[in-house]
Amino acid sequence: MTLVLSAGVLLALAMVVFSLVKWGNLECIGVTPVPLFTFIAILFTSGLDVGLIMFPLTEFPVYADVSASPEYAFTNPLAIEFGFWGFMIWGFYFLTSFYFCVIEPRVGFFEIPWVRLLNNIVIIGTCAFTAYLFLTNLPWYAPQIGDGQSITATFYLIVFVVILASVYSSTDIKYVKILSLASTWLFLGLIALMAIAAGMGGTAIAESAGLIGGYFTNIHKFVLPINDYHEFYLFWWFAWSIMIGQFTSRFVGGLKTWQVLFALLVFPSIPLAIWFSVLYYYHLNSIDIAGLFSIAMIVVGVTFVINSLDSLTRLYSDNLSLTVARLGRMKYIAIHVALLFGLTLLFKLDFLQIQWIGAIVIGIYFACLAYIITTKRSEVMAIRTSPEGREVDFSKIQKRSNLFAEKVPAFVPLCGAGAGIFRC
């Protein structure tokens, strides 16, 4: 699997460089372009995930223990955490965003039936993995429910209820705005709450964030897997990449290709850096998060999971025709709750792994490139502009409000969060 992953990473980075050299000054226009500020808001919210809330405090001690894991000794734990989540890794999302904005309309690779099937498998598997991450981290953040180590029946019940709420919310588009705004403002409020409670001012945050410089001075070491855990992260990023690209490509508002790359590398990395810096301050100063803070983090995590599963369930249910209109509300809820909770348990039993899903996506990358080279090479190499009929008309977001409401929540987790920011 390491060989497959390494080949995928090198292919993706090579295609990023090729796209930048070949089409660096091409004006990218999505089907529903939005102003730069709105696009930044979308990037911010599309970078949110339950692991962002629940992983760092459990990972900092591991990265700091260089006697047990000497491969982490080249820099500090905060830089490693940032490197696993931020900056260069968002180049995957640039590649898929550029592809779906400029190239896919001329190629139609994702309209091929077997590709659509694999894409749905990826979406469903990613749904279950999101719930699994939440399940496995609950004992650490809610030790009062158990022994702080094992997963009790109560945790399974909590995850079942969260999945049930997610599937129920996916039955009606009216819930999207509520989840969108909640996920955005709760996350910002959590950062402010924890920073203020720890007595962190701007200087303290800046000093903590300064440690992230260790990532940039060692950025080359994050290209290929450092160890099995880094490999897990890279597969995870691949698993999300196609869906993120489908989503963000819709809203590019006339940015040149190099500007899209800059936006995707820089803007999502800013909130990541601030959040990780606050958490690292807690880690270094051994500040206890028990009580209010752990509850607040669980609440935000629950919101993220519901938002994520709502969005992805809507996508694969539409693609597979397992919709409310066809099945009825009760049957729809029963089928999807059973499917997602069952797959979550398979992840827990190690019968299913995110590495397999990421490997499928890497396979799709290679198959897409082969398809273009063998059947669409001349059309792709002749591309000089965005697809015909695209124009930088920011009023389209209003003109297409109904279409937007139907399609956007289906693509990626928390896509509604970006939507909520500029629809409210």
Secondary structure, 3 states (H helix, E strand, C coil): CHHHHHHHHHHHHHHHHHHHHHHCCCEEECCCCCCHHHHHHHHHHHCCCHHHHHCHHHHHHHHHCCCCCHHHCCCCHHHHHHHHHCHHHHHHHHHHHHHHHHHHHHHCHHHCHHHHHHHHHHHHHHHHHHHHHHHHHHHHHCHHHCCCCCCCHHHHHHHHHHHHHHHHHCCCCHHHHHHHHHHHHHHHHHHHHHHHHCCCCHHHHHHHHHHHHHHHCCHHHHCCCCCHHHHHHHHHHHHHHHHHHHHHHCCCEEEEHHHHHHHHHHCCHHHHHHHHHHHHHHHHCCCCCCCHHHHHHHHHHHHHHHHHHHHHHHHHHHHCCCCHHHHCHHHHHHHHHHHHHHHHHHHHCCCCCHHHHHHHHHHHHHHHHHHHHHHHHHHHHCCCCCCCCCCCCCCHHHHCHHHHHHHHHHCCCCHHHHHHHHHC
